[in-house]
Amino acid sequence: MTPPNDRLLILDFGSQVTQLIARRAREAGVYAAILPYHCGDEAVRAFRPGGIILSGGPTSVVAEGSPRAPDAVWTLGVPVLGICYGQQTMCAQLGGAVESGHAREFGRAELAVTESCALCANVWPVGSHPTVWMSHGDRVTRAPDGFKVIATSSGAPFAFIADEKRQFYGVQFHPEVVHTPDGAALLAAFAHDVCGLSPSWTMGTFRTTEVERLRTFIGPTAKVLCGLSGGVDSAVAAALIHEAIGDRLTCVLVDTGLLREGEADAISDLFGKHYAIPLRVVRAGETFLAALKGVTDPERKRKIIGHLFIDVFEAEAKTIPGATFLAQGTLYPDVIESVAVHGGPASTIKSHHNVGGLPARMNLKLVEPLRELFKDEVRDLGRELGLPDSFVNRHPFPGPGLAIRVLGEVTEERVAILRRADTVYLDEIRQAGLYDSIWQAFAVLLPVRTVGVMGDERSYDNVLALRAVTSVDGMTADTYPFPHDFLARVATRLVGEVRGINRVVYDITSKPPGTIEWE
């Protein structure tokens, strides 16, 4: 367990990237936990942090009723770092001024470092011009008493401020995102140099702590059902829970008819045979496809699949005496894109079938041991638990499966076309030795048909889109730059081997503005 005072507390004001702050802290070997900004003075004191970070957020500080940090933040006597909105509320609460209506900054910006402080002394020398990532409309126009300006930008005269006597620091930019190249070093400097925290937190530490937490949370006799989706997340969650409670875990693989080619057999071999974890396979493809008949809206698809998934589990749970928990491999990107984290004001991007709790009628409690981790952290945990690299390194696969990659109506025929096309595409990627260089690659069947010529005859068939991205954590992503000859070879195989496709296109949209999945 991480001792009190040797950890960071992050107060969440609703930023979509708040969890990245915790991630950077963990990369520096320091445990960090997130609480909502409205948790109250007692919660802040009870956490006994060695330092506090105030996150960004979507609200204007000058708006009436906008969020504020608990008073205890300023009186505990520990270092405080305010990021973007966090800097602005720090200034507003300590006697400075924040205004709207000035020049906004979104994206990369250049700082001019004019002073030094403990936070940046070993990262940015005076006179340097580092690149940072900005995302603000409001800006600080007067720093509180005791603060000095460390750096400015063209749109933020108080881009970096410090009160070294109280160890309060404020930055208008986002050091947690990869677009601020030295941001991780700044956050590590806050944890180590300013707060004096030791680099003692590792994935092994998380494993030990989470196993202890699971044993306490689940209790000595309760049984757990774990929904395996075919992806890495649910598999790692199952392995972790199995370490905690042993054979009181039963894994259930719902074959929705929307899995990848050979998925059910591969999962059965890994868990039912190799790890000897009790596994049940429920064949429910016809049920899911019938429920999706005529549905084209992506949110309706996700919700139908999510509700039906729960229904199937409810029926299966009734056959297992003592089953009182349902485990899912929910990750933080799923949460942040679906609901406001910890009740904060973050905006919803899309719903996920395994986020948001369980129906009141269902007599199962939810356990999500990976809920605050990112994908690459889950992979590290999988290796820590002994899962094979061939499984841990698999590309992410959405819980709703191929249904959200068949744009438009989901039918058995269209799913079969996509499943085969996806297999061919991934086979070519593996043969080219590119699989481990790509974060995620998949095919999307479009609700568009085009004219073609095949065998001297006119064809009128489906368009297939290919997607491949690079990413660190799934929160942002860039298109993978395939050579043209590779794409040409894949297109030739797809049109030649997959009946029903006569045109192939490649998606070159980054995230943002797009998402990785199409639906």
C-alpha positions as CSV (number, residue, x, y, z in Angstrom):
1,M,0.0,0.0,0.0
2,T,1.2,3.5,-0.7
3,P,1.7,5.4,2.6
4,P,-0.1,8.6,3.2
5,N,1.8,11.8,2.2
6,D,3.7,9.8,-0.5
7,R,1.0,10.3,-3.1
8,L,-0.6,13.0,-5.2
9,L,-4.2,14.1,-5.1
10,I,-5.7,15.3,-8.4
11,L,-8.8,17.3,-8.1
12,D,-10.9,16.9,-11.3
13,F,-12.6,19.9,-12.8
14,G,-14.0,17.9,-15.7
15,S,-11.2,17.9,-18.3
16,Q,-11.2,15.1,-20.9
17,V,-7.5,14.5,-20.1
18,T,-7.5,14.6,-16.3
19,Q,-6.5,10.9,-16.1
20,L,-3.4,11.7,-18.1
21,I,-2.2,13.7,-15.2
22,A,-2.4,10.6,-13.0
23,R,-0.8,8.6,-15.8
24,R,2.2,10.9,-15.9
25,A,2.6,10.7,-12.2
26,R,2.5,6.9,-12.4
27,E,5.1,7.0,-15.1
28,A,7.3,8.9,-12.6
29,G,6.7,6.2,-10.1
30,V,4.3,8.2,-7.9
31,Y,0.8,7.0,-6.9
32,A,-1.9,9.5,-7.9
33,A,-5.6,9.4,-7.3
34,I,-8.4,11.5,-8.6
35,L,-11.3,13.0,-6.6
36,P,-14.0,15.4,-7.9
37,Y,-13.4,19.1,-7.2
38,H,-16.5,19.1,-5.0
39,C,-15.3,16.3,-2.7
40,G,-15.0,18.8,0.2
41,D,-12.4,19.8,2.7
42,E,-12.7,16.7,4.9
43,A,-12.0,14.4,1.9
44,V,-8.9,16.4,0.9
45,R,-7.6,16.3,4.5
46,A,-8.4,12.6,4.9
47,F,-6.4,11.7,1.7
48,R,-3.3,13.2,3.3
49,P,-1.6,14.0,0.0
50,G,2.0,15.0,-0.5
51,G,0.9,17.3,-3.2
52,I,-2.2,18.5,-5.0
53,I,-2.9,19.0,-8.7
54,L,-5.9,21.0,-10.0
55,S,-7.0,19.7,-13.4
56,G,-8.3,21.6,-16.4
57,G,-12.0,21.8,-17.2
58,P,-14.6,23.0,-19.7
59,T,-16.2,25.7,-17.6
60,S,-15.3,29.4,-17.7
61,V,-13.9,30.6,-14.3
62,V,-15.7,33.9,-14.7
63,A,-19.1,32.2,-15.1
64,E,-21.4,32.5,-12.1
65,G,-21.3,29.3,-10.0
66,S,-18.3,27.9,-11.8
67,P,-16.3,25.2,-9.9
68,R,-13.8,26.1,-7.1
69,A,-11.2,24.1,-5.2
70,P,-12.0,23.2,-1.6
71,D,-10.5,25.7,0.9
72,A,-8.3,22.9,2.4
73,V,-6.2,22.9,-0.7
74,W,-4.7,26.2,0.3
75,T,-4.3,25.5,4.0
76,L,-2.8,22.0,4.1
77,G,0.7,23.3,3.6
78,V,1.5,21.0,0.6
79,P,2.6,22.0,-2.9
80,V,-0.2,22.8,-5.4
81,L,-0.1,22.8,-9.2
82,G,-2.9,24.3,-11.1
83,I,-3.3,23.3,-14.8
84,C,-5.3,25.5,-17.2
85,Y,-8.7,25.9,-15.4
86,G,-6.8,24.8,-12.3
87,Q,-4.4,27.8,-12.7
88,Q,-7.4,30.1,-13.3
89,T,-9.3,29.0,-10.2
90,M,-6.1,29.2,-8.1
91,C,-5.8,32.8,-9.2
92,A,-9.4,33.6,-8.7
93,Q,-9.5,32.1,-5.2
94,L,-6.2,33.7,-4.0
95,G,-6.9,37.3,-5.1
96,G,-5.8,37.4,-8.7
97,A,-7.9,38.1,-11.8
98,V,-9.2,36.1,-14.7
99,E,-10.9,37.5,-17.7
100,S,-12.7,36.4,-20.9
101,G,-12.6,38.0,-24.3
102,H,-8.9,38.0,-24.9
103,A,-7.0,36.1,-27.6
104,R,-7.7,32.4,-27.3
105,E,-5.1,29.7,-27.8
106,F,-5.8,26.2,-29.0
107,G,-3.1,23.8,-30.0
108,R,0.7,24.3,-30.0
109,A,2.1,27.5,-28.6
110,E,5.6,28.7,-27.8
111,L,6.6,29.9,-24.4
112,A,9.2,32.5,-23.5
113,V,10.9,31.4,-20.2
114,T,12.0,34.6,-18.3
115,E,12.5,33.4,-14.7
116,S,13.4,30.1,-13.0
117,C,11.7,28.1,-10.2
118,A,11.9,24.7,-8.6
119,L,9.3,23.3,-11.0
120,C,11.2,24.0,-14.2
121,A,14.8,24.6,-13.1
122,N,16.0,21.2,-14.4
123,V,13.7,21.3,-17.5
124,W,13.6,24.7,-19.0
125,P,16.5,27.2,-18.7
126,V,15.8,30.9,-18.6
127,G,15.8,32.2,-22.2
128,S,14.4,29.0,-23.7
129,H,11.3,28.8,-25.9
130,P,9.7,25.4,-25.3
131,T,6.6,24.2,-27.2
132,V,3.5,23.5,-25.1
133,W,-0.2,22.6,-25.8
134,M,-2.8,25.3,-25.0
135,S,-6.6,25.0,-24.9
136,H,-8.1,28.1,-23.3
137,G,-10.5,31.0,-23.9
138,D,-10.2,32.7,-20.6
139,R,-6.8,33.9,-19.2
140,V,-5.2,35.2,-16.1
141,T,-4.8,39.0,-16.2
142,R,-3.4,39.5,-12.7
143,A,-1.5,37.0,-10.5
144,P,-2.2,36.8,-6.8
145,D,0.3,38.5,-4.4
146,G,3.4,36.4,-3.9
147,F,3.4,35.0,-7.5
148,K,6.0,35.8,-10.1
149,V,5.8,35.2,-13.9
150,I,8.0,32.3,-15.0
151,A,7.0,32.2,-18.7
152,T,4.6,33.9,-21.2
153,S,3.1,33.1,-24.5
154,S,1.5,35.3,-27.2
155,G,-2.0,34.7,-25.8
156,A,-1.2,34.3,-22.1
157,P,1.0,36.8,-20.2
158,F,0.8,34.6,-17.1
159,A,1.3,31.3,-18.9
160,F,3.5,30.0,-16.0
161,I,3.5,31.5,-12.5
162,A,5.0,30.5,-9.2
163,D,4.8,31.4,-5.5
164,E,7.8,29.5,-4.3
165,K,7.3,30.4,-0.6
166,R,4.0,28.6,-0.5
167,Q,5.0,26.2,-3.3
168,F,2.0,27.1,-5.4
169,Y,2.4,26.9,-9.2
170,G,0.1,27.6,-12.1
171,V,0.4,26.8,-15.8
172,Q,-2.0,27.8,-18.5
173,F,-0.9,25.0,-20.8
174,H,-1.4,21.2,-20.5
175,P,1.8,19.4,-19.4
176,E,-0.1,16.1,-19.3
177,V,-0.6,15.7,-23.0
178,V,2.0,14.3,-25.4
179,H,1.8,17.5,-27.4
180,T,3.8,19.3,-24.7
181,P,7.1,17.5,-25.2
182,D,8.6,18.3,-21.8
183,G,5.3,18.0,-19.9
184,A,6.0,14.6,-18.4
185,A,9.3,16.0,-17.1
186,L,7.6,19.0,-15.5
187,L,5.1,16.7,-13.8
188,A,7.9,14.4,-12.6
189,A,9.7,17.5,-11.3
190,F,6.6,18.6,-9.4
191,A,6.3,15.1,-7.8
192,H,10.0,14.6,-7.0
193,D,11.7,18.0,-6.8
194,V,8.8,20.1,-5.4
195,C,6.8,17.5,-3.4
196,G,9.7,15.3,-2.5
197,L,7.7,12.1,-3.2
198,S,9.6,8.8,-3.8
199,P,9.3,6.9,-7.1
200,S,7.9,3.7,-5.5
201,W,4.7,3.0,-7.4
202,T,4.9,0.4,-10.2
203,M,2.5,-1.9,-12.0
204,G,3.6,-4.6,-9.5
205,T,2.4,-2.3,-6.8
206,F,-0.9,-1.8,-8.5
207,R,-1.3,-5.5,-8.8
208,T,-0.7,-6.2,-5.1
209,T,-2.9,-3.3,-4.0
210,E,-5.7,-4.1,-6.4
211,V,-5.7,-7.8,-5.4
212,E,-6.0,-6.8,-1.8
213,R,-8.8,-4.4,-2.6
214,L,-10.7,-7.0,-4.6
215,R,-10.5,-9.5,-1.8
216,T,-11.9,-7.0,0.6
217,F,-14.6,-5.7,-1.8
218,I,-15.8,-9.1,-3.0
219,G,-15.6,-10.8,0.4
220,P,-14.6,-14.3,1.4
221,T,-17.5,-16.3,-0.1
222,A,-19.1,-14.3,-3.0
223,K,-18.8,-15.5,-6.6
224,V,-18.0,-13.3,-9.6
225,L,-19.0,-13.6,-13.2
226,C,-16.6,-11.9,-15.6
227,G,-17.7,-11.0,-19.1
228,L,-15.0,-11.9,-21.7
229,S,-15.4,-9.9,-24.9
230,G,-12.4,-11.3,-26.8
231,G,-10.3,-8.2,-26.0
232,V,-7.3,-7.6,-23.8
233,D,-9.2,-5.6,-21.2
234,S,-11.6,-8.2,-20.0
235,A,-8.9,-10.9,-20.2
236,V,-6.6,-9.0,-17.9
237,A,-9.5,-8.2,-15.5
238,A,-10.3,-11.9,-15.4
239,A,-6.7,-12.9,-14.6
240,L,-6.5,-10.2,-11.9
241,I,-9.7,-11.3,-10.2
242,H,-8.8,-14.9,-10.5
243,E,-5.6,-14.1,-8.6
244,A,-7.7,-12.5,-5.9
245,I,-10.5,-15.1,-5.4
246,G,-9.5,-18.2,-7.4
247,D,-12.2,-20.5,-8.5
248,R,-15.0,-18.3,-7.2
249,L,-14.6,-16.5,-10.6
250,T,-16.5,-17.9,-13.6
251,C,-15.8,-16.3,-17.0
252,V,-18.7,-16.0,-19.4
253,L,-18.0,-15.4,-23.1
254,V,-21.1,-14.2,-24.9
255,D,-20.8,-15.1,-28.5
256,T,-22.9,-12.2,-29.9
257,G,-22.3,-13.2,-33.5
258,L,-20.3,-10.0,-33.7
259,L,-16.9,-11.3,-32.7
260,R,-13.8,-11.5,-34.9
261,E,-13.1,-14.7,-36.9
262,G,-12.2,-17.6,-34.6
263,E,-12.6,-15.4,-31.5
264,A,-14.7,-17.8,-29.3
265,D,-12.4,-20.7,-29.9
266,A,-9.2,-18.7,-29.1
267,I,-10.7,-17.4,-25.8
268,S,-11.9,-21.0,-24.9
269,D,-8.3,-22.3,-25.5
270,L,-6.7,-19.6,-23.4
271,F,-8.9,-19.5,-20.4
272,G,-10.7,-22.8,-20.4
273,K,-7.6,-24.9,-21.0
274,H,-4.3,-22.9,-20.5
275,Y,-5.4,-21.0,-17.3
276,A,-8.0,-23.5,-16.2
277,I,-10.4,-20.6,-15.2
278,P,-14.0,-21.8,-15.3
279,L,-15.4,-20.6,-18.6
280,R,-18.9,-20.8,-20.1
281,V,-19.6,-19.9,-23.7
282,V,-23.2,-18.6,-24.5
283,R,-24.1,-18.7,-28.2
284,A,-26.4,-15.7,-28.6
285,G,-25.7,-14.5,-32.2
286,E,-29.3,-14.9,-33.4
287,T,-30.6,-13.0,-30.4
288,F,-28.3,-10.0,-30.9
289,L,-28.8,-9.8,-34.7
290,A,-32.6,-10.0,-34.3
291,A,-32.5,-7.1,-31.7
292,L,-30.4,-5.0,-34.1
293,K,-32.6,-5.6,-37.1
294,G,-33.5,-2.3,-38.8
295,V,-31.3,-0.2,-36.4
296,T,-28.9,2.2,-38.0
297,D,-28.2,4.8,-35.3
298,P,-24.8,4.1,-33.6
299,E,-26.0,5.1,-30.1
300,R,-29.0,2.9,-30.3
301,K,-26.8,0.0,-31.5
302,R,-24.5,0.4,-28.5
303,K,-27.4,0.7,-26.0
304,I,-29.2,-2.3,-27.5
305,I,-26.1,-4.4,-27.3
306,G,-25.3,-3.2,-23.8
307,H,-28.8,-3.9,-22.5
308,L,-29.0,-7.3,-24.2
309,F,-25.5,-8.2,-22.9
310,I,-26.7,-7.6,-19.4
311,D,-29.9,-9.6,-20.0
312,V,-27.7,-12.6,-21.1
313,F,-25.6,-12.3,-18.0
314,E,-28.6,-12.0,-15.8
315,A,-29.9,-15.3,-17.2
316,E,-26.5,-16.9,-16.8
317,A,-26.0,-15.6,-13.3
318,K,-29.2,-17.4,-12.2
319,T,-27.6,-20.7,-13.0
320,I,-24.6,-20.1,-10.8
321,P,-25.5,-20.1,-7.1
322,G,-23.8,-17.4,-5.0
323,A,-22.9,-15.2,-8.0
324,T,-23.2,-11.7,-6.7
325,F,-20.7,-9.7,-8.8
326,L,-20.4,-8.9,-12.5
327,A,-16.8,-8.0,-13.5
328,Q,-16.1,-6.0,-16.7
329,G,-12.9,-4.8,-18.3
330,T,-13.9,-1.1,-18.4
331,L,-11.0,1.3,-19.0
332,Y,-10.7,5.0,-18.3
333,P,-11.0,6.1,-22.0
334,D,-14.4,4.2,-22.0
335,V,-15.5,6.1,-18.9
336,I,-14.3,9.5,-20.0
337,E,-16.0,9.2,-23.4
338,S,-19.3,8.0,-21.9
339,V,-19.9,9.8,-18.6
340,A,-18.5,12.7,-16.6
341,V,-15.7,11.2,-14.5
342,H,-16.5,11.1,-10.7
343,G,-19.6,13.2,-11.3
344,G,-17.6,16.1,-12.7
345,P,-18.6,18.3,-15.6
346,A,-16.8,16.5,-18.5
347,S,-18.8,16.2,-21.7
348,T,-20.1,12.9,-23.1
349,I,-18.5,11.9,-26.4
350,K,-20.2,8.5,-26.9
351,S,-21.7,5.8,-24.7
352,H,-20.0,2.4,-24.1
353,H,-21.9,-0.8,-23.5
354,N,-20.0,-1.6,-20.3
355,V,-20.2,1.8,-18.7
356,G,-22.8,3.3,-16.4
357,G,-23.7,0.7,-13.9
358,L,-26.3,-2.2,-13.9
359,P,-30.1,-2.2,-14.1
360,A,-31.7,-1.9,-10.7
361,R,-33.5,-5.2,-11.3
362,M,-30.3,-7.1,-11.6
363,N,-29.1,-8.7,-8.4
364,L,-25.4,-8.3,-9.2
365,K,-22.9,-5.7,-8.1
366,L,-20.4,-4.3,-10.6
367,V,-16.6,-4.7,-10.2
368,E,-14.3,-3.0,-12.6
369,P,-10.7,-3.4,-11.5
370,L,-9.2,-1.6,-14.6
371,R,-11.5,1.4,-14.6
372,E,-8.8,4.0,-13.9
373,L,-6.1,2.5,-16.3
374,F,-5.2,3.2,-19.9
375,K,-4.7,0.5,-22.5
376,D,-0.9,0.4,-22.4
377,E,-1.1,0.2,-18.6
378,V,-3.5,-2.8,-18.9
379,R,-1.0,-4.5,-21.2
380,D,1.8,-3.9,-18.7
381,L,-0.5,-5.4,-16.0
382,G,-1.3,-8.4,-18.3
383,R,2.5,-9.1,-18.6
384,E,2.8,-8.7,-14.9
385,L,0.1,-11.4,-14.5
386,G,1.8,-13.8,-17.0
387,L,-0.5,-13.5,-19.9
388,P,1.3,-14.3,-23.2
389,D,2.5,-11.4,-25.3
390,S,0.6,-12.7,-28.3
391,F,-2.6,-12.0,-26.4
392,V,-1.6,-8.9,-24.5
393,N,-0.4,-7.1,-27.6
394,R,-3.7,-7.6,-29.5
395,H,-5.2,-4.4,-30.9
396,P,-8.2,-3.0,-29.0
397,F,-11.6,-4.5,-29.9
398,P,-14.8,-2.7,-29.0
399,G,-17.3,-4.3,-26.6
400,P,-20.2,-4.0,-29.1
401,G,-18.0,-5.8,-31.6
402,L,-18.4,-5.7,-35.4
403,A,-21.8,-4.0,-35.0
404,I,-20.3,-0.6,-34.8
405,R,-18.0,-1.3,-37.7
406,V,-21.0,-2.2,-39.9
407,L,-22.3,1.2,-40.6
408,G,-26.0,1.2,-41.2
409,E,-28.1,-1.8,-40.6
410,V,-26.4,-4.8,-39.1
411,T,-27.3,-8.1,-40.8
412,E,-25.8,-11.5,-40.8
413,E,-24.6,-11.1,-44.4
414,R,-23.0,-7.7,-43.8
415,V,-21.3,-8.9,-40.6
416,A,-19.9,-11.9,-42.5
417,I,-18.5,-9.7,-45.2
418,L,-16.8,-7.4,-42.6
419,R,-15.5,-10.3,-40.5
420,R,-13.7,-11.8,-43.5
421,A,-12.4,-8.5,-44.8
422,D,-11.0,-7.6,-41.3
423,T,-9.2,-11.0,-41.2
424,V,-7.6,-10.4,-44.6
425,Y,-6.5,-6.9,-43.6
426,L,-5.0,-7.9,-40.3
427,D,-3.3,-10.9,-42.0
428,E,-1.5,-8.5,-44.5
429,I,-0.5,-6.3,-41.6
430,R,1.0,-9.2,-39.7
431,Q,2.8,-10.5,-42.8
432,A,4.3,-7.1,-43.3
433,G,5.6,-7.1,-39.7
434,L,3.6,-4.0,-38.9
435,Y,1.1,-5.3,-36.3
436,D,3.1,-4.3,-33.2
437,S,3.8,-0.8,-34.6
438,I,0.1,0.0,-34.9
439,W,-2.2,0.8,-32.0
440,Q,-5.3,-0.3,-33.7
441,A,-6.3,-1.5,-37.2
442,F,-9.6,-2.6,-38.5
443,A,-12.0,-2.5,-41.4
444,V,-15.4,-0.7,-41.6
445,L,-18.2,-1.7,-43.9
446,L,-19.9,1.4,-45.3
447,P,-23.6,1.8,-46.1
448,V,-22.5,2.8,-49.6
449,R,-22.5,0.8,-52.8
450,T,-20.6,1.7,-55.9
451,V,-20.3,0.7,-59.5
452,G,-17.3,-1.4,-60.5
453,V,-16.0,-3.7,-63.2
454,M,-15.1,-7.3,-62.2
455,G,-14.4,-10.0,-64.8
456,D,-15.6,-7.7,-67.6
457,E,-18.9,-7.4,-65.9
458,R,-20.5,-4.5,-64.1
459,S,-20.6,-4.8,-60.3
460,Y,-22.6,-2.9,-57.7
461,D,-21.2,-3.8,-54.4
462,N,-20.0,-2.4,-51.0
463,V,-17.3,0.1,-50.1
464,L,-14.9,-1.0,-47.4
465,A,-12.9,1.6,-45.3
466,L,-9.6,0.7,-43.7
467,R,-8.4,2.3,-40.5
468,A,-5.0,2.1,-38.7
469,V,-3.7,4.5,-36.1
470,T,-0.8,5.0,-33.8
471,S,-1.4,6.1,-30.2
472,V,0.0,6.0,-26.7
473,D,-3.2,5.8,-24.7
474,G,-6.2,6.0,-27.1
475,M,-7.1,9.5,-26.1
476,T,-5.3,11.0,-29.2
477,A,-4.3,9.2,-32.3
478,D,-2.6,9.7,-35.7
479,T,-3.1,7.8,-38.9
480,Y,-0.6,5.1,-39.6
481,P,1.4,6.0,-42.7
482,F,1.2,2.8,-44.8
483,P,3.3,2.7,-48.0
484,H,1.1,3.0,-51.1
485,D,2.1,-0.4,-52.4
486,F,0.9,-2.0,-49.1
487,L,-2.5,-0.4,-49.4
488,A,-2.7,-1.4,-53.1
489,R,-1.9,-5.0,-52.2
490,V,-4.5,-5.1,-49.4
491,A,-7.1,-3.7,-51.7
492,T,-6.4,-6.3,-54.4
493,R,-6.8,-9.1,-51.9
494,L,-10.0,-7.7,-50.4
495,V,-11.7,-7.2,-53.7
496,G,-10.5,-10.5,-55.0
497,E,-11.2,-12.7,-51.9
498,V,-14.2,-11.1,-50.2
499,R,-17.4,-11.4,-52.1
500,G,-19.5,-8.2,-51.8
501,I,-16.7,-5.6,-51.8
502,N,-15.6,-3.8,-55.0
503,R,-14.0,-0.6,-53.6
504,V,-11.5,0.1,-50.8
505,V,-10.7,3.4,-49.1
506,Y,-8.2,4.4,-46.4
507,D,-9.2,6.7,-43.5
508,I,-6.5,9.4,-42.8
509,T,-8.4,11.3,-40.0
510,S,-6.6,11.9,-36.7
511,K,-8.2,11.9,-33.3
512,P,-9.2,14.6,-32.7
513,P,-11.1,15.7,-34.7
514,G,-12.3,12.2,-35.4
515,T,-12.6,9.2,-33.0
516,I,-10.7,6.0,-33.6
517,E,-13.9,4.0,-34.2
518,W,-16.3,5.2,-36.8
519,E,-19.4,4.7,-34.5
